[in-house]
Amino acid sequence: MNTIRHDFRSDTVTRPSAGMRAAMAAAEVGDDVFGDDPTVNLLEQKMAGMLKKDAALFVPSGTMSNLLALMSHCGRGDEFIAGQKAHLYVNEAGGAAVLGSIQPQPIAHQADGTMALEEIEAAIKPDDSHYARTRVIALENTFGGRVLPVGYMLGAAEIAQRHGLGLHLDGARAFNAAVQLGMDIADFSAPFDTVSICLSKGLGAPVGSVLIGRRDLIDIARRHRKMLGGGLRQSGILAAAGIYALEHNVARLADDHRRAKRLAEGLSRHGALSVSAPDTNILWVGADGSIAERFDAYLAEKGIGVIGRYGQQRWVTHLDVSDDDVEGALALVDKFFAN
């Protein structure tokens, strides 16, 4: 039984709204592997149009979307460059290496979450049979909730272009970044050959991500999707949720950002907590070692769901977190420190 009252674990925990469920129930479907599910086709066309890219591909998860992107850019024995703490390097079970036979080249992150552009360029391998062939640079934005600068993305794009490399964006929360920057998603994603966007995080759909990009790369990804078991049949029921999310849940991401800032403000009142200033919907909270274990246990006992242990926590706001949830959680934290 779920005893969580205020769920800040992740924006993946959202549940479909009544309107989204109605859209799913009414969805026209076909067989997507045959290419004749009209709702999937509409979602893919909509996403490609929003980003002003050639084509798009609906897939079950962000992990598969990133893997398909890397497998489209790279062949066996090729290499991708990514951050040392990037999700597609650390948190996707080594899929690029295991399933794609693609070698990762990790780069250390700077304090602001970027990789030093000179270090990216220095890691590109020369054309020599002793080395794996560098094929693509992968960026992540947002990164840990931080919005990385547009100038940084453009700098990486210039390096990729100069060396004849592809550029991929793990944009699981790209709409969060674009909303925070006040940018159109097409302008935000313009430098990239491929972009992975998750529908089941802040946008609130129950399942799915979309890979968007150059048609030749998306065509390769479609073939690999089938190979990896991601070819779905009457998946328009799921795609309808994605369409609803794009039409109803993008602008409201600003509410999640506002609530994260309110959380940070309230938690920062307590000197034993170190709290990051959130750019978007994610904040990081560290508790002094003298209270960390008790604080973790207290939050769990009071039904406040967060990710992390030993006082190193991630708090995430989303469409199922209300102002009342934020204030209720802050009131409970205040009681902990009042005792």
Residue frames relative to the residue before (quaternion, step in Angstrom):
aa qw qx qy qz dx dy dz
M 1.0000 0.0000 0.0000 0.0000 0.00 0.00 0.00
N 0.3867 -0.7243 0.5261 0.2216 3.58 -0.89 0.95
T 0.1318 -0.8146 0.5632 0.0425 3.58 -0.57 1.19
I 0.4348 0.7028 -0.4617 0.3222 3.59 1.24 0.22
R 0.2269 -0.7856 0.5656 0.1068 3.58 -0.79 1.04
H 0.7716 0.1478 -0.0570 0.6161 3.56 1.03 -0.84
D 0.1066 -0.8640 0.4921 0.0047 3.56 -0.08 1.33
F 0.0318 0.8088 -0.5809 0.0862 3.55 -0.26 1.34
R 0.3244 0.7879 -0.4851 0.1967 3.62 1.20 0.27
S 0.7694 -0.2072 0.1893 0.5739 3.60 0.88 -0.94
D 0.4970 -0.6214 0.5001 0.3415 3.54 -1.26 0.31
T 0.4999 0.6198 -0.4439 0.4111 3.60 1.24 0.33
V 0.6195 0.5887 -0.3461 0.3871 3.62 1.19 -0.29
T 0.4219 0.7300 -0.4588 0.2803 3.60 1.25 -0.05
R 0.2775 -0.7438 0.5866 0.1602 3.54 -1.21 0.61
P 0.5824 -0.5954 0.4072 0.3748 3.60 -1.03 0.70
S 0.4358 -0.6804 0.5276 0.2624 3.55 -1.01 0.85
A 0.6898 -0.4553 0.3490 0.4417 3.56 -1.29 0.17
G 0.6563 0.5145 -0.3124 0.4551 3.57 0.96 -0.82
M 0.6516 0.5049 -0.3118 0.4725 3.57 1.01 -0.80
R 0.6431 0.5142 -0.3243 0.4658 3.59 0.97 -0.82
A 0.6381 0.5205 -0.3307 0.4611 3.58 1.00 -0.76
A 0.6422 0.5151 -0.3198 0.4690 3.58 0.99 -0.80
M 0.6428 0.5165 -0.3205 0.4662 3.58 1.01 -0.77
A 0.6695 0.5119 -0.3005 0.4466 3.56 0.94 -0.91
A 0.7281 0.4357 -0.2321 0.4755 3.57 1.07 -0.74
A 0.4356 0.7450 -0.4381 0.2516 3.60 1.26 -0.18
E 0.3618 -0.6775 0.5981 0.2289 3.53 -1.11 0.82
V 0.0864 -0.8327 0.5469 0.0028 3.58 -0.77 1.00
G 0.0488 -0.7413 0.6669 0.0578 3.49 -1.42 0.30
D 0.6182 -0.5046 0.4144 0.4375 3.57 -1.15 -0.54
D 0.3174 -0.8021 0.4716 0.1829 3.57 -0.25 1.26
V 0.5880 0.5608 -0.3863 0.4366 3.62 1.06 -0.56
F 0.6780 0.4367 -0.2777 0.5220 3.57 1.14 -0.61
G 0.5028 -0.6848 0.3990 0.3450 3.58 1.30 -0.12
D 0.6500 0.5524 -0.3164 0.4151 3.58 1.20 0.20
D 0.4074 0.6310 -0.5451 0.3725 3.58 0.97 0.81
P 0.3391 -0.7967 0.4561 0.2054 3.61 -0.23 1.21
T 0.6566 0.5132 -0.3317 0.4421 3.60 1.04 -0.64
V 0.6157 0.5090 -0.3417 0.4950 3.58 1.07 -0.67
N 0.6463 0.5220 -0.3212 0.4546 3.57 0.91 -0.89
L 0.6500 0.5175 -0.3133 0.4600 3.57 1.01 -0.84
L 0.6365 0.5204 -0.3290 0.4645 3.60 0.96 -0.84
E 0.6766 0.4941 -0.3005 0.4559 3.58 0.86 -0.94
Q 0.6531 0.4999 -0.3124 0.4755 3.57 0.98 -0.82
K 0.6457 0.5320 -0.3177 0.4461 3.56 1.00 -0.84
M 0.6828 0.4811 -0.2926 0.4656 3.57 0.89 -0.90
A 0.6399 0.5116 -0.3298 0.4691 3.58 0.95 -0.83
G 0.6606 0.5099 -0.3024 0.4605 3.58 1.00 -0.82
M 0.6521 0.5219 -0.3222 0.4456 3.58 0.94 -0.86
L 0.7494 0.3750 -0.2087 0.5042 3.59 1.00 -0.80
K 0.3492 -0.7558 0.4732 0.2878 3.58 1.35 -0.14
K 0.4166 0.6573 -0.4950 0.3864 3.53 0.93 1.07
D 0.6870 -0.5201 0.3308 0.3848 3.55 -1.30 0.32
A 0.8214 -0.0490 0.1408 0.5505 3.56 0.78 -1.05
A 0.1547 -0.7710 0.6112 0.0900 3.53 -1.33 0.25
L 0.1808 -0.7742 0.6024 0.0715 3.53 -1.28 0.51
F 0.3016 -0.7471 0.5720 0.1539 3.57 -0.78 1.10
V 0.0079 0.8060 -0.5889 0.0585 3.57 -0.78 1.06
P 0.6522 -0.5701 0.3287 0.3762 3.61 -1.14 0.47
S 0.8393 0.0497 0.0273 0.5408 3.61 0.96 -0.73
G 0.6178 -0.5405 0.4251 0.3814 3.52 -1.31 0.30
T 0.5895 0.5648 -0.3631 0.4491 3.57 1.10 -0.64
M 0.6764 0.4650 -0.2953 0.4888 3.59 0.92 -0.87
S 0.6283 0.5489 -0.3434 0.4313 3.58 0.96 -0.78
N 0.6714 0.4795 -0.2963 0.4811 3.59 0.90 -0.89
L 0.6470 0.5182 -0.3220 0.4574 3.58 0.96 -0.85
L 0.6540 0.5104 -0.3124 0.4628 3.58 0.94 -0.87
A 0.6219 0.5335 -0.3442 0.4585 3.57 1.02 -0.74
L 0.6829 0.4822 -0.2941 0.4634 3.58 0.84 -0.96
M 0.6736 0.4874 -0.2988 0.4684 3.59 0.99 -0.80
S 0.6223 0.5247 -0.3405 0.4706 3.59 1.19 -0.41
H 0.6907 0.4585 -0.2678 0.4909 3.56 1.05 -0.76
C 0.8072 0.2958 -0.0854 0.5037 3.58 1.02 -0.90
G 0.2671 -0.7084 0.6226 0.1983 3.50 -1.33 0.43
R 0.7331 -0.3793 0.2993 0.4787 3.57 -1.31 -0.07
G 0.8146 0.2399 -0.1952 0.4907 3.55 -0.91 0.95
D 0.5340 0.5949 -0.4198 0.4297 3.58 1.26 0.05
E 0.3612 -0.7455 0.5362 0.1619 3.55 -1.33 0.19
F 0.1315 -0.7507 0.6359 0.1217 3.54 -1.23 0.58
I 0.3244 -0.7193 0.5856 0.1858 3.54 -1.20 0.69
A 0.1349 0.7801 -0.5975 0.1272 3.57 -0.85 0.99
G 0.6439 -0.5340 0.3917 0.3832 3.55 -1.30 0.26
Q 0.6240 -0.5707 0.4025 0.3506 3.54 -1.19 0.71
K 0.7684 0.2968 -0.1656 0.5423 3.59 1.12 -0.66
A 0.3392 0.7616 -0.4920 0.2508 3.59 1.24 0.29
H 0.5914 -0.5971 0.4114 0.3529 3.54 -1.06 0.78
L 0.7164 0.4577 -0.2806 0.4456 3.62 0.82 -0.90
Y 0.6411 0.4701 -0.3356 0.5053 3.59 1.29 -0.09
V 0.7837 0.3664 -0.1697 0.4720 3.58 0.83 -1.05
N 0.8397 0.3160 -0.0870 0.4329 3.56 0.76 -1.10
E 0.6581 0.5081 -0.3303 0.4469 3.60 1.15 0.29
A 0.6058 -0.6572 0.3136 0.3206 3.51 1.13 0.99
G 0.5980 -0.6066 0.3558 0.3844 3.57 1.13 0.58
G 0.2240 0.8422 -0.4728 0.1304 3.56 1.23 0.45
A 0.6182 0.5521 -0.3624 0.4263 3.59 0.98 -0.75
A 0.6960 0.4521 -0.2707 0.4877 3.58 0.96 -0.85
V 0.7110 0.4789 -0.2699 0.4385 3.57 0.83 -1.01
L 0.8054 0.2966 -0.1291 0.4967 3.57 0.78 -1.05
G 0.7603 0.3686 -0.2039 0.4945 3.59 1.09 -0.61
S 0.3060 -0.7573 0.5081 0.2733 3.60 1.27 -0.28
I 0.4327 0.6777 -0.4551 0.3827 3.56 1.09 0.85
Q 0.3451 -0.7588 0.5223 0.1797 3.55 -0.84 1.03
P 0.3008 -0.7411 0.5642 0.2050 3.60 -0.88 0.86
Q 0.1238 -0.7395 0.6544 0.0978 3.54 -1.21 0.63
P 0.1310 -0.8341 0.5312 0.0707 3.60 -0.01 1.25
I 0.1974 -0.7496 0.6261 0.0847 3.53 -1.21 0.76
A 0.5092 -0.6518 0.4646 0.3162 3.60 -0.94 0.83
H 0.4061 -0.6973 0.5390 0.2414 3.53 -1.17 0.69
Q 0.4255 -0.6531 0.5654 0.2698 3.52 -1.22 0.62
A 0.7232 -0.4454 0.2987 0.4351 3.58 -1.27 0.20
D 0.7155 0.4446 -0.2601 0.4720 3.60 1.08 -0.66
G 0.6309 -0.5658 0.3256 0.4193 3.59 1.27 0.15
T 0.5738 0.5761 -0.3872 0.4347 3.58 1.23 -0.19
M 0.3570 -0.6314 0.6138 0.3116 3.52 -1.41 0.00
A 0.5224 -0.6287 0.4595 0.3474 3.59 -0.94 0.78
L 0.4838 -0.6972 0.4421 0.2905 3.58 -0.70 1.07
E 0.6463 0.5173 -0.3362 0.4492 3.59 0.99 -0.71
E 0.6401 0.5071 -0.3287 0.4744 3.58 1.12 -0.59
I 0.5874 0.5416 -0.3645 0.4783 3.59 1.10 -0.63
E 0.6986 0.4739 -0.2862 0.4534 3.56 0.78 -1.01
A 0.6526 0.5243 -0.3211 0.4429 3.59 0.98 -0.78
A 0.6665 0.5190 -0.3014 0.4422 3.60 1.15 -0.58
I 0.5161 0.6332 -0.4282 0.3864 3.61 1.22 -0.22
K 0.3789 -0.7683 0.4755 0.2003 3.56 -0.66 1.12
P 0.4795 -0.6376 0.5099 0.3217 3.58 -1.13 0.61
D 0.5801 -0.5707 0.4492 0.3687 3.55 -1.29 0.36
D 0.3303 0.7184 -0.5103 0.3383 3.54 0.21 1.36
S 0.4977 -0.6985 0.4249 0.2897 3.60 -0.78 0.97
H 0.5571 0.6007 -0.3994 0.4115 3.61 1.21 -0.17
Y 0.7501 0.4076 -0.1907 0.4845 3.60 1.16 -0.57
A 0.5231 -0.5423 0.5403 0.3746 3.48 -1.34 0.35
R 0.4461 -0.6918 0.4986 0.2717 3.56 -1.08 0.73
T 0.3495 -0.7185 0.5629 0.2117 3.57 -0.74 1.06
R 0.0864 -0.8386 0.5377 0.0055 3.56 -0.73 1.08
V 0.8294 0.0400 0.0355 0.5561 3.59 0.99 -0.73
I 0.2600 -0.7080 0.6343 0.1695 3.52 -1.25 0.64
A 0.1421 -0.7989 0.5818 0.0550 3.59 -0.84 0.99
L 0.1072 -0.7766 0.6196 0.0377 3.56 -0.83 1.06
E 0.2156 -0.7491 0.6103 0.1407 3.57 -1.30 0.34
N 0.1771 0.7700 -0.5885 0.1716 3.57 -0.74 1.10
T 0.4279 -0.2557 -0.8358 0.2300 1.61 -1.19 2.18
F 0.2676 -0.7366 0.6008 0.1578 3.55 -1.32 0.46
G 0.8203 -0.0808 0.0073 0.5661 3.56 -0.35 1.23
G 0.6996 -0.4475 0.2568 0.4943 3.55 1.19 0.57
R 0.5939 0.5619 -0.3686 0.4424 3.59 1.25 -0.24
V 0.3373 -0.6998 0.5911 0.2171 3.53 -1.14 0.73
L 0.2591 -0.7780 0.5541 0.1433 3.57 -0.54 1.16
P 0.6040 -0.6302 0.3464 0.3436 3.59 -0.94 0.85
V 0.5606 -0.5949 0.4642 0.3411 3.54 -1.14 0.70
G 0.6285 0.5539 -0.3321 0.4334 3.57 1.01 -0.79
Y 0.6169 0.5379 -0.3308 0.4698 3.56 1.12 -0.70
M 0.6570 0.4974 -0.3147 0.4711 3.59 0.93 -0.85
L 0.6533 0.5069 -0.3126 0.4675 3.57 0.99 -0.81
G 0.6265 0.5369 -0.3319 0.4573 3.57 1.07 -0.70
A 0.6529 0.4934 -0.3048 0.4872 3.57 1.01 -0.83
A 0.6295 0.5368 -0.3304 0.4543 3.58 1.05 -0.76
E 0.6393 0.5251 -0.3278 0.4563 3.57 1.01 -0.79
I 0.6370 0.5110 -0.3232 0.4782 3.59 1.02 -0.78
A 0.6521 0.5192 -0.3170 0.4525 3.57 0.90 -0.92
Q 0.6738 0.4976 -0.2992 0.4571 3.56 0.88 -0.92
R 0.6648 0.5196 -0.3081 0.4395 3.57 0.91 -0.90
H 0.7527 0.3642 -0.2012 0.5101 3.59 1.08 -0.68
G 0.4975 -0.6841 0.4152 0.3349 3.58 1.24 0.14
L 0.4498 0.6873 -0.4448 0.3571 3.58 1.11 0.71
G 0.4944 -0.6039 0.5264 0.3373 3.52 -1.33 0.31
L 0.2058 -0.7496 0.6142 0.1358 3.56 -1.33 0.34
H 0.0752 -0.8050 0.5884 -0.0098 3.55 -0.67 1.19
L 0.1878 -0.7610 0.6109 0.1113 3.55 -1.13 0.73
D 0.2195 -0.6842 0.6794 0.1487 3.51 -0.91 1.01
G 0.0626 0.8195 -0.5574 0.1174 3.52 -0.01 1.37
A 0.0053 -0.8336 0.5518 -0.0261 3.56 0.87 0.94
R 0.7826 0.1735 -0.0834 0.5920 3.56 1.04 -0.86
A 0.1367 0.8308 -0.5262 0.1190 3.58 1.01 0.80
F 0.6352 0.5230 -0.3477 0.4497 3.61 1.00 -0.69
N 0.5876 0.5484 -0.3767 0.4605 3.61 1.08 -0.59
A 0.6685 0.4995 -0.3017 0.4611 3.57 0.92 -0.93
A 0.6737 0.5024 -0.3033 0.4491 3.57 0.88 -0.95
V 0.6404 0.5112 -0.3253 0.4719 3.60 0.98 -0.80
Q 0.6676 0.5041 -0.3103 0.4516 3.58 0.90 -0.89
L 0.7084 0.4446 -0.2521 0.4867 3.58 1.04 -0.78
G 0.3857 -0.7162 0.4862 0.3193 3.58 1.22 -0.39
M 0.4820 0.6697 -0.4209 0.3767 3.57 1.17 0.63
D 0.5009 -0.5784 0.5379 0.3538 3.52 -1.28 0.40
I 0.5589 -0.6349 0.4151 0.3351 3.57 -0.95 0.86
A 0.6025 0.5582 -0.3630 0.4401 3.61 1.10 -0.57
D 0.6685 0.4788 -0.3016 0.4827 3.58 0.96 -0.83
F 0.6312 0.5491 -0.3255 0.4407 3.57 1.01 -0.83
S 0.7771 0.3597 -0.1716 0.4871 3.59 0.91 -0.93
A 0.3746 0.7885 -0.4412 0.2078 3.60 1.28 -0.10
P 0.6934 0.5039 -0.3306 0.3950 3.68 0.82 -0.74
F 0.6837 0.5613 -0.2632 0.3852 3.59 1.19 -0.50
D 0.4567 -0.6672 0.5254 0.2651 3.54 -1.20 0.70
T 0.7777 0.0448 -0.0218 0.6267 3.56 1.15 -0.69
V 0.0786 -0.7776 0.6237 0.0146 3.55 -1.15 0.75
S 0.1721 -0.7611 0.6177 0.0976 3.56 -0.94 0.94
I 0.0133 -0.7961 0.6041 -0.0315 3.58 -0.78 1.08
C 0.3142 -0.7642 0.5412 0.1560 3.54 -0.85 1.05
L 0.2993 -0.7564 0.5585 0.1623 3.56 -0.93 0.93
S 0.7235 0.4778 -0.2298 0.4421 3.58 1.18 -0.59
K 0.5367 0.5442 -0.4502 0.4616 3.58 1.17 0.53
G 0.8638 0.0225 -0.0197 0.5030 3.60 -0.67 -1.02
L 0.6338 0.5488 -0.3389 0.4268 3.58 1.14 -0.52
G 0.4817 -0.7661 0.3518 0.2394 3.57 1.29 -0.07
A 0.4525 0.6532 -0.4894 0.3592 3.62 1.16 0.24
P 0.5440 -0.6532 0.4072 0.3341 3.62 -1.07 0.56
V 0.8077 0.0900 0.0118 0.5825 3.60 1.09 -0.68
G 0.7788 0.4761 -0.2716 0.3050 3.51 -1.27 0.44
S 0.0901 -0.7340 0.6706 0.0584 3.46 -1.39 0.55
V 0.2580 -0.7402 0.5953 0.1765 3.55 -1.30 0.23
L 0.2099 -0.7327 0.6355 0.1229 3.54 -1.06 0.89
I 0.0673 -0.8115 0.5796 -0.0323 3.55 -0.67 1.17
G 0.3691 0.7554 -0.4964 0.2162 3.59 -1.00 0.68
R 0.7945 -0.2481 0.2302 0.5042 3.52 -1.27 -0.57
R 0.5782 -0.6373 0.3826 0.3364 3.55 -0.93 0.90
D 0.6499 0.5202 -0.3466 0.4323 3.61 0.87 -0.81
L 0.6695 0.4866 -0.3006 0.4740 3.59 1.02 -0.74
I 0.6524 0.4976 -0.3183 0.4749 3.59 0.99 -0.76
D 0.6085 0.5390 -0.3580 0.4593 3.62 1.05 -0.62
I 0.6467 0.4894 -0.3187 0.4906 3.59 0.98 -0.79
A 0.6475 0.5302 -0.3175 0.4459 3.57 0.95 -0.88
R 0.6265 0.5417 -0.3457 0.4411 3.61 0.99 -0.75
R 0.6480 0.5028 -0.3157 0.4770 3.57 0.99 -0.80
H 0.6809 0.4779 -0.2866 0.4752 3.57 0.94 -0.88
R 0.5668 0.5795 -0.3911 0.4358 3.61 1.09 -0.57
K 0.6486 0.5038 -0.3108 0.4784 3.57 0.96 -0.85
M 0.6484 0.5392 -0.3097 0.4392 3.57 0.94 -0.91
L 0.7331 0.4284 -0.2202 0.4803 3.56 1.03 -0.86
G 0.5758 -0.6217 0.3690 0.3817 3.58 1.25 0.08
G 0.5264 0.6628 -0.3944 0.3580 3.55 1.22 0.33
G 0.4655 0.6558 -0.4641 0.3713 3.58 1.24 0.21
L 0.1089 -0.8211 0.5598 0.0224 3.58 -0.44 1.22
R 0.4794 -0.6764 0.4815 0.2844 3.58 -1.17 0.41
Q 0.8353 0.0022 0.0084 0.5497 3.63 -0.32 -1.16
S 0.1345 0.8515 -0.4902 0.1284 3.54 0.77 1.11
G 0.3743 0.7284 -0.4861 0.3050 3.58 1.24 0.23
I 0.5487 0.6008 -0.3928 0.4285 3.58 1.19 -0.48
L 0.6942 0.4379 -0.2590 0.5092 3.56 1.06 -0.80
A 0.6395 0.5346 -0.3291 0.4438 3.58 0.98 -0.81
A 0.5941 0.5747 -0.3643 0.4290 3.59 1.09 -0.66
A 0.6200 0.5267 -0.3414 0.4708 3.57 1.08 -0.69
G 0.6441 0.5256 -0.3152 0.4577 3.57 1.04 -0.77
I 0.6390 0.5133 -0.3204 0.4750 3.57 0.98 -0.83
Y 0.6416 0.5163 -0.3213 0.4675 3.57 0.94 -0.89
A 0.6479 0.5268 -0.3203 0.4473 3.58 0.95 -0.88
L 0.6702 0.4966 -0.3033 0.4607 3.59 0.92 -0.87
E 0.7135 0.4597 -0.2585 0.4613 3.57 1.04 -0.72
H 0.8025 0.3088 -0.1377 0.4916 3.61 1.12 -0.56
N 0.8009 0.3902 -0.1456 0.4302 3.60 1.02 -0.71
V 0.4830 0.6705 -0.4491 0.3397 3.60 1.18 0.24
A 0.7126 0.4564 -0.2816 0.4524 3.60 0.61 -1.08
R 0.6586 0.5356 -0.3168 0.4232 3.58 1.03 -0.75
L 0.4271 0.6832 -0.4792 0.3482 3.64 1.21 -0.02
A 0.5586 0.6042 -0.3835 0.4193 3.59 1.16 -0.54
D 0.6055 0.5469 -0.3580 0.4541 3.61 1.11 -0.59
D 0.6314 0.5221 -0.3303 0.4686 3.59 1.02 -0.78
H 0.6495 0.5151 -0.3160 0.4616 3.58 0.98 -0.85
R 0.6429 0.5210 -0.3180 0.4627 3.57 0.99 -0.86
R 0.6767 0.4900 -0.2973 0.4622 3.58 0.93 -0.88
A 0.6143 0.5328 -0.3530 0.4627 3.61 1.05 -0.65
K 0.6464 0.5080 -0.3180 0.4722 3.58 1.00 -0.78
R 0.6353 0.5137 -0.3298 0.4729 3.58 1.03 -0.75
L 0.6188 0.5326 -0.3382 0.4680 3.60 1.01 -0.78
A 0.6671 0.5097 -0.2995 0.4532 3.55 0.87 -1.00
E 0.6375 0.5319 -0.3178 0.4579 3.56 0.99 -0.87
G 0.7086 0.4677 -0.2691 0.4548 3.59 0.86 -0.96
L 0.6746 0.4869 -0.3021 0.4654 3.58 0.95 -0.82
S 0.6342 0.5623 -0.3267 0.4182 3.58 1.09 -0.71
R 0.4979 0.6527 -0.4352 0.3698 3.61 1.21 -0.18
H 0.7142 0.4445 -0.2366 0.4862 3.57 1.18 -0.57
G 0.4352 -0.7567 0.4335 0.2237 3.54 -0.52 1.23
A 0.6379 0.5390 -0.3332 0.4377 3.60 1.15 -0.48
L 0.6787 0.4356 -0.2876 0.5166 3.58 1.30 -0.08
S 0.1696 -0.7341 0.6459 0.1229 3.55 -1.06 0.79
V 0.0720 -0.8327 0.5473 -0.0434 3.55 -0.60 1.19
S 0.3995 -0.7044 0.5334 0.2442 3.55 -0.89 0.95
A 0.4178 -0.6535 0.5594 0.2924 3.55 -1.22 0.50
P 0.2884 -0.8159 0.4705 0.1727 3.62 -0.26 1.20
D 0.3792 -0.6768 0.5814 0.2454 3.54 -1.17 0.70
T 0.8106 0.1450 -0.0292 0.5666 3.56 0.93 -0.95
N 0.8130 -0.2962 0.2138 0.4534 3.60 -0.75 -1.00
I 0.6581 0.4788 -0.3068 0.4934 3.61 1.23 0.23
L 0.0319 0.7764 -0.6294 0.0017 3.55 -0.99 0.86
W 0.3173 -0.7381 0.5758 0.1515 3.51 -1.20 0.70
V 0.1051 -0.8046 0.5843 -0.0103 3.51 -0.87 1.08
G 0.0838 -0.7796 0.6194 0.0379 3.54 -0.89 0.98
A 0.2148 -0.7760 0.5822 0.1125 3.56 -0.95 0.89
D 0.5732 -0.5822 0.4541 0.3553 3.56 -1.08 0.74
G 0.5994 -0.6230 0.3727 0.3372 3.54 -0.99 0.88
S 0.6180 0.5790 -0.3451 0.4047 3.59 1.10 -0.61
I 0.7821 0.2807 -0.1586 0.5333 3.59 1.18 -0.48
A 0.4130 0.7736 -0.4412 0.1905 3.59 1.24 -0.35
E 0.7043 0.4662 -0.2875 0.4517 3.59 0.75 -1.01
R 0.6615 0.4963 -0.3081 0.4703 3.59 0.94 -0.85
F 0.6439 0.5300 -0.3213 0.4487 3.58 1.01 -0.82
D 0.6305 0.5242 -0.3296 0.4681 3.59 0.95 -0.83
A 0.6847 0.4891 -0.2858 0.4585 3.57 0.84 -1.01
Y 0.6379 0.5365 -0.3249 0.4468 3.58 1.00 -0.81
L 0.6500 0.5110 -0.3233 0.4604 3.60 0.87 -0.89
A 0.6619 0.4972 -0.3101 0.4674 3.59 0.92 -0.89
E 0.6545 0.5209 -0.3117 0.4507 3.58 0.94 -0.87
K 0.7331 0.4178 -0.2281 0.4858 3.59 1.00 -0.82
G 0.5522 -0.6602 0.3801 0.3387 3.60 1.22 0.15
I 0.4670 0.6295 -0.4775 0.3972 3.57 1.11 0.65
G 0.1904 -0.8217 0.5320 0.0745 3.55 -0.39 1.23
V 0.1181 0.7579 -0.6338 0.1001 3.56 -0.79 1.09
I 0.4299 -0.6533 0.5497 0.2935 3.56 -1.32 0.27
G 0.6587 0.5001 -0.3799 0.4144 3.56 -0.97 0.83
R 0.1696 -0.7649 0.6139 0.0962 3.51 -1.34 0.37
Y 0.8133 0.2825 -0.2054 0.4653 3.50 -1.40 0.26
G 0.7216 -0.4940 0.2448 0.4187 3.52 0.98 0.91
Q 0.6146 0.4757 -0.3716 0.5078 3.60 1.24 0.16
Q 0.0745 0.8569 -0.4898 0.1426 3.55 -0.01 1.35
R 0.2081 -0.7207 0.6430 0.1547 3.49 -1.33 0.51
W 0.1182 -0.7703 0.6259 0.0303 3.55 -0.87 1.07
V 0.0513 -0.8119 0.5813 -0.0178 3.60 -0.80 1.02
T 0.2318 -0.7533 0.6004 0.1352 3.55 -0.94 0.93
H 0.0139 0.7940 -0.6034 0.0726 3.55 -1.17 0.65
L 0.7421 -0.4602 0.2523 0.4171 3.58 -1.25 0.14
D 0.6716 0.4518 -0.3088 0.4995 3.60 1.24 -0.22
V 0.5867 0.4925 -0.3872 0.5132 3.58 1.28 0.35
S 0.1861 -0.8028 0.5622 0.0695 3.55 -0.65 1.16
D 0.6792 -0.4263 0.3796 0.4614 3.54 -1.33 -0.01
D 0.6351 0.5330 -0.3298 0.4514 3.59 1.03 -0.76
D 0.6189 0.5314 -0.3466 0.4631 3.60 1.05 -0.71
V 0.6504 0.5145 -0.3152 0.4614 3.56 0.93 -0.89
E 0.7043 0.4569 -0.2768 0.4675 3.58 0.78 -1.00
G 0.6300 0.5357 -0.3342 0.4521 3.60 1.05 -0.72
A 0.6605 0.4950 -0.3053 0.4748 3.56 0.96 -0.85
L 0.6576 0.5076 -0.3171 0.4575 3.59 0.94 -0.84
A 0.6300 0.5312 -0.3374 0.4551 3.59 1.02 -0.74
L 0.6576 0.4987 -0.3095 0.4723 3.58 1.00 -0.78
V 0.6302 0.5106 -0.3338 0.4803 3.60 1.02 -0.72
D 0.6233 0.5335 -0.3417 0.4583 3.58 1.00 -0.78
K 0.6440 0.5222 -0.3256 0.4544 3.61 0.99 -0.78
F 0.6062 0.5563 -0.3551 0.4438 3.59 1.04 -0.74
F 0.7377 0.4175 -0.2316 0.4773 3.56 0.87 -0.93
A 0.5943 0.5673 -0.3625 0.4400 3.59 1.25 -0.28
N 0.6429 0.5467 -0.3193 0.4312 3.57 1.21 -0.50
